[in-house]
Amino acid sequence: MSRSVLAVLLLVPDYEAGIAFYVGKLGFTLVEDTPLDAGKRWVLVSPDDRAQTHLLLAKATDDAQQAAVAARC
């Protein structure tokens, strides 16, 4: 049986900032941006069209998550 990783979750301060950085600055491809319930979105970006693993951008929603994003910057 073959195994693979579809996506790795990455916290971002907000969706637009995450897309601006990964797509706008790093040149990643926006694979999917689908609205979900409660203001959430399913945002997948990829380093290129052939990549099998993507980044799933998740908006930080509480103080602990915001602190984790801030610590990375």
DSSP file (Angstrom, degrees, kcal/mol; ACC not computed):
  #  RESIDUE AA STRUCTURE BP1 BP2  ACC     N-H-->O    O-->H-N    N-H-->O    O-->H-N    TCO  KAPPA ALPHA  PHI   PSI    X-CA   Y-CA   Z-CA
    1    1 A M              0   0    0      0, 0.0     2,-0.3     0, 0.0     0, 0.0   0.000 360.0 360.0 360.0 131.4    0.0    0.0    0.0
    2    2 A S        -     0   0    0      2,-0.0     2,-0.4     0, 0.0     0, 0.0  -0.661 360.0-163.1 -85.5 140.2    1.3    3.4   -1.0
    3    3 A R        +     0   0    0     -2,-0.3     2,-0.3     2,-0.0     0, 0.0  -0.937  13.4 165.3-124.2 148.7    1.1    6.3    1.6
    4    4 A S        -     0   0    0     -2,-0.4     2,-0.5    48,-0.0    49,-0.0  -0.974  34.8-117.2-153.3 165.3    1.3   10.0    1.1
    5    5 A V        -     0   0    0     -2,-0.3     3,-0.1     1,-0.2    49,-0.1  -0.944  18.9-171.1-108.5 123.1    0.7   13.3    2.8
    6    6 A L        -     0   0    0     -2,-0.5    48,-2.6     1,-0.3     2,-0.3   0.927  66.9  -3.0 -77.9 -47.3   -1.9   15.5    1.1
    7    7 A A  E     -a   54   0A   0     46,-0.2     2,-0.5    48,-0.0    -1,-0.3  -0.992  50.4-145.1-150.3 152.1   -1.4   18.6    3.2
    8    8 A V  E     -a   55   0A   0     46,-2.1    48,-2.3    -2,-0.3     2,-0.2  -0.986  32.1-125.5-116.6 127.0    0.4   20.1    6.2
    9    9 A L  E     -a   56   0A   0     -2,-0.5     2,-0.4    46,-0.2    48,-0.2  -0.517  27.7-175.4 -76.4 136.3   -1.5   22.6    8.3
   10   10 A L  E     -a   57   0A   0     46,-2.6    48,-2.5    -2,-0.2     2,-0.2  -0.986  20.8-132.3-134.7 123.0    0.1   26.0    8.8
   11   11 A L  E     -a   58   0A   0     -2,-0.4    48,-0.2    46,-0.2    46,-0.1  -0.546  27.3-177.8 -74.1 136.4   -1.4   28.7   11.0
   12   12 A V  E     -a   59   0A   0     46,-2.6    48,-2.6    -2,-0.2     3,-0.1  -0.922  38.9-115.7-129.7 157.0   -1.6   32.2    9.5
   13   13 A P  S    S-     0   0    0      0, 0.0     2,-0.3     0, 0.0    -1,-0.1   0.888  96.1 -19.5 -62.4 -37.7   -2.7   35.5   11.0
   14   14 A D     >  -     0   0    0     45,-0.1     4,-2.1     1,-0.1     5,-0.2  -0.962  69.9-103.6-160.3 165.1   -5.6   35.6    8.4
   15   15 A Y  H  > S+     0   0    0     -2,-0.3     4,-2.8     1,-0.2     5,-0.2   0.910 116.7  50.7 -62.0 -44.9   -6.3   34.0    5.1
   16   16 A E  H  > S+     0   0    0      1,-0.2     4,-2.7     2,-0.2    -1,-0.2   0.899 110.9  48.7 -63.5 -40.3   -5.6   37.0    2.9
   17   17 A A  H  > S+     0   0    0      2,-0.2     4,-2.1     1,-0.2    -1,-0.2   0.901 112.3  49.6 -65.0 -40.0   -2.2   37.5    4.6
   18   18 A G  H  X S+     0   0    0     -4,-2.1     4,-2.7     2,-0.2     5,-0.4   0.925 113.5  44.9 -64.2 -45.2   -1.3   33.8    4.1
   19   19 A I  H  X>S+     0   0    0     -4,-2.8     4,-2.4     1,-0.2     5,-1.4   0.918 111.7  53.3 -65.0 -43.1   -2.3   33.9    0.5
   20   20 A A  I  <>S+     0   0    0     -4,-2.7     5,-1.2    -5,-0.2    -1,-0.2   0.897 115.2  41.1 -59.0 -40.6   -0.5   37.2   -0.1
   21   21 A F  I  X>S+     0   0    0     -4,-2.1     5,-2.0     3,-0.2     4,-0.9   0.976 122.7  34.8 -72.8 -55.9    2.7   35.7    1.4
   22   22 A Y  I  <5S+     0   0    0     -4,-2.7     6,-2.9     3,-0.2    -3,-0.2   0.890 133.5  26.0 -72.2 -39.1    2.7   32.2   -0.1
   23   23 A V  I  X5S+     0   0    0     -4,-2.4     4,-0.7    -5,-0.4    -3,-0.2   0.916 129.6  38.9 -87.5 -50.1    1.2   33.0   -3.5
   24   24 A G  I  4<S+     0   0    0     -5,-1.4    -3,-0.2     2,-0.1    -2,-0.1   0.917 130.8  22.5 -69.7 -45.3    2.2   36.6   -3.9
   25   25 A K  I  <<S+     0   0    0     -5,-1.2    -3,-0.2    -4,-0.9    -4,-0.1   0.881 131.6  35.3 -92.8 -42.3    5.7   36.6   -2.5
   26   26 A L  T  4<S-     0   0    0     -5,-2.0    -3,-0.2    -6,-0.1    -4,-0.1   0.594 100.4-123.2 -92.1 -10.6    6.9   33.0   -2.7
   27   27 A G     <  +     0   0    0     -4,-0.7    -4,-0.2    -6,-0.3    -3,-0.1   0.678  52.3 158.1  80.2  17.2    5.1   32.2   -6.0
   28   28 A F        -     0   0    0     -6,-2.9     2,-0.4    -7,-0.2    -1,-0.2  -0.245  43.6-110.6 -65.8 163.4    3.1   29.2   -4.7
   29   29 A T  E     -B   46   0A   0     17,-3.4    17,-2.1    19,-0.1     2,-0.9  -0.836  18.7-128.5 -97.4 133.5    0.0   28.2   -6.6
   30   30 A L  E     +B   45   0A   0     -2,-0.4    15,-0.2    15,-0.2     3,-0.1  -0.746  31.5 176.7 -79.2 109.1   -3.4   28.7   -5.0
   31   31 A V  E     -     0   0A   0     13,-2.1     2,-0.3    -2,-0.9    -1,-0.2   0.883  61.3  -4.5 -83.4 -42.5   -4.9   25.2   -5.4
   32   32 A E  E     -B   44   0A   0     12,-1.6    12,-2.3     2,-0.0    -1,-0.3  -0.989  45.7-179.8-155.7 143.0   -8.2   25.8   -3.6
   33   33 A D  E     +B   43   0A   0     -2,-0.3    10,-0.2    10,-0.2    -3,-0.0  -0.751  23.1 167.6-144.3  92.4  -10.0   28.5   -1.7
   34   34 A T  E     -B   42   0A   0      8,-2.1     8,-3.0    -2,-0.2     2,-0.1  -0.930  32.7-125.6-115.1 125.2  -13.4   27.2   -0.6
   35   35 A P  E     -B   41   0A   0      0, 0.0     6,-0.3     0, 0.0     2,-0.2  -0.417  31.2-175.8 -65.9 141.5  -15.6   29.0    2.0
   36   36 A L    >   -     0   0    0      4,-3.3     3,-0.6     1,-0.2     4,-0.0  -0.603  35.7 -61.8-121.8-174.4  -16.8   26.9    5.0
   37   37 A D  G >  S+     0   0    0      1,-0.2     3,-1.8    -2,-0.2    -1,-0.2  -0.279 111.8  21.1 -68.1 157.1  -19.1   27.5    7.9
   38   38 A A  G 3  S-     0   0    0      1,-0.3    -1,-0.2    -2,-0.0     3,-0.1   0.792 132.7 -59.4  57.1  36.7  -18.4   30.1   10.6
   39   39 A G  G <  S+     0   0    0     -3,-0.6    -1,-0.3     1,-0.2    -2,-0.2   0.520 100.9 135.5  76.0   3.8  -16.1   32.2    8.4
   40   40 A K    <   -     0   0    0     -3,-1.8    -4,-3.3    -4,-0.0     2,-0.3  -0.439  35.7-161.2 -81.3 159.7  -13.6   29.4    7.9
   41   41 A R  E     -B   35   0A   0     -6,-0.3     2,-0.8    16,-0.1    18,-0.2  -0.982  22.5-130.7-139.3 151.5  -12.1   28.6    4.5
   42   42 A W  E     +B   34   0A   0     -8,-3.0    -8,-2.1    -2,-0.3     2,-0.6  -0.886  37.4 177.2-100.3 100.6  -10.3   25.6    3.0
   43   43 A V  E     -BC  33  57A   0     -2,-0.8    14,-2.6    14,-0.6     2,-0.5  -0.925   6.1-179.3-115.6 112.5   -7.2   27.2    1.5
   44   44 A L  E     -BC  32  56A   0    -12,-2.3   -13,-2.1    -2,-0.6   -12,-1.6  -0.932   0.2-179.1-111.2 131.1   -4.6   25.0   -0.1
   45   45 A V  E     -BC  30  55A   0     10,-2.4    10,-2.8    -2,-0.5   -15,-0.2  -0.920   5.7-164.2-124.9 156.5   -1.4   26.3   -1.7
   46   46 A S  E     -B   29   0A   0    -17,-2.1   -17,-3.4    -2,-0.3     8,-0.1  -0.987  29.8-125.8-140.8 145.6    1.3   24.4   -3.4
   47   47 A P  S    S-     0   0    0      0, 0.0     2,-0.3     0, 0.0    -1,-0.1   0.815  93.3 -13.8 -63.2 -28.9    4.9   25.2   -4.4
   48   48 A D  S >  S-     0   0    0    -19,-0.1     3,-1.1   -20,-0.1   -19,-0.1  -0.970  76.3 -91.6-161.7 174.1    4.1   24.2   -8.0
   49   49 A D  T 3  S+     0   0    0     -2,-0.3   -21,-0.0     1,-0.2    -1,-0.0   0.710 120.5  50.6 -66.9 -21.1    1.5   22.5  -10.1
   50   50 A R  T 3  S+     0   0    0     -4,-0.0    -1,-0.2     2,-0.0     2,-0.0   0.553  80.9 116.8 -95.2  -8.2    3.2   19.1   -9.9
   51   51 A A    <   -     0   0    0     -3,-1.1     3,-0.0     1,-0.1     0, 0.0  -0.321  48.2-161.6 -64.9 140.4    3.6   19.0   -6.1
   52   52 A Q  S    S+     0   0    0      1,-0.1     2,-0.4     2,-0.0    -1,-0.1   0.620  74.9  62.6 -95.8 -16.3    1.7   16.2   -4.3
   53   53 A T        -     0   0    0    -46,-0.0     2,-0.2   -49,-0.0   -46,-0.2  -0.928  67.8-173.3-113.6 136.4    1.9   17.8   -0.9
   54   54 A H  E     -a    7   0A   0    -48,-2.6   -46,-2.1    -2,-0.4     2,-0.5  -0.727  26.3-113.9-120.2 167.4    0.2   21.2   -0.2
   55   55 A L  E     -aC   8  45A   0    -10,-2.8   -10,-2.4    -2,-0.2     2,-0.7  -0.919  21.7-150.0 -99.9 130.5    0.0   23.6    2.7
   56   56 A L  E     -aC   9  44A   0    -48,-2.3   -46,-2.6    -2,-0.5     2,-0.5  -0.902  15.7-146.1 -98.4 110.2   -3.4   24.0    4.3
   57   57 A L  E     -aC  10  43A   0    -14,-2.6   -14,-0.6    -2,-0.7     2,-0.5  -0.674  18.1-173.0 -83.0 122.3   -3.6   27.6    5.5
   58   58 A A  E     -a   11   0A   0    -48,-2.5   -46,-2.6    -2,-0.5     2,-0.3  -0.961  23.6-123.5-119.1 130.0   -5.6   27.9    8.7
   59   59 A K  E     -a   12   0A   0     -2,-0.5     2,-0.2   -48,-0.2   -45,-0.1  -0.550  29.0-117.0 -72.5 128.4   -6.5   31.2   10.3
   60   60 A A        -     0   0    0    -48,-2.6    -1,-0.1    -2,-0.3     3,-0.0  -0.495  35.9-179.8 -64.4 129.2   -5.3   31.5   13.9
   61   61 A T        +     0   0    0     -2,-0.2     2,-0.3   -47,-0.0    -1,-0.1   0.579  52.5  37.0-115.5 -12.5   -8.5   31.8   16.0
   62   62 A D  S  > S-     0   0    0      1,-0.1     4,-2.7     0, 0.0     5,-0.2  -0.815  88.6 -93.8-134.9 177.5   -7.5   32.1   19.7
   63   63 A D  H  > S+     0   0    0     -2,-0.3     4,-2.4     1,-0.2     5,-0.2   0.880 121.2  51.3 -60.9 -40.9   -4.7   33.7   21.8
   64   64 A A  H  > S+     0   0    0      2,-0.2     4,-1.9     1,-0.2    -1,-0.2   0.911 113.0  45.3 -64.1 -42.6   -2.5   30.6   21.8
   65   65 A Q  H  > S+     0   0    0      2,-0.2     4,-2.1     1,-0.2    -2,-0.2   0.910 112.2  51.1 -68.1 -41.4   -2.7   30.2   18.0
   66   66 A Q  H  X S+     0   0    0     -4,-2.7     4,-2.5     1,-0.2    -2,-0.2   0.900 109.8  51.1 -60.9 -40.0   -2.0   33.9   17.5
   67   67 A A  H  X S+     0   0    0     -4,-2.4     4,-2.3    -5,-0.2    -1,-0.2   0.879 107.5  53.0 -64.7 -38.2    1.0   33.7   19.8
   68   68 A A  H  X S+     0   0    0     -4,-1.9     4,-1.0     2,-0.2    -1,-0.2   0.893 110.7  47.1 -65.1 -39.0    2.3   30.7   17.8
   69   69 A V  H  X S+     0   0    0     -4,-2.1     4,-0.9     1,-0.2     3,-0.5   0.932 112.9  48.8 -65.8 -45.3    2.0   32.7   14.6
   70   70 A A  H >< S+     0   0    0     -4,-2.5     3,-0.5     1,-0.2    -2,-0.2   0.857 106.9  55.9 -63.7 -36.5    3.8   35.7   16.2
   71   71 A A  H 3< S+     0   0    0     -4,-2.3    -1,-0.2     1,-0.2    -2,-0.2   0.795 105.0  53.7 -66.4 -28.3    6.6   33.5   17.5
   72   72 A R  H 3<        0   0    0     -4,-1.0    -1,-0.2    -3,-0.5    -2,-0.2   0.731 360.0 360.0 -77.7 -23.5    7.3   32.3   14.0
   73   73 A C    <<        0   0    0     -4,-0.9    -1,-0.2    -3,-0.5    -2,-0.2   0.458 360.0 360.0 -86.5 360.0    7.7   35.7   12.5
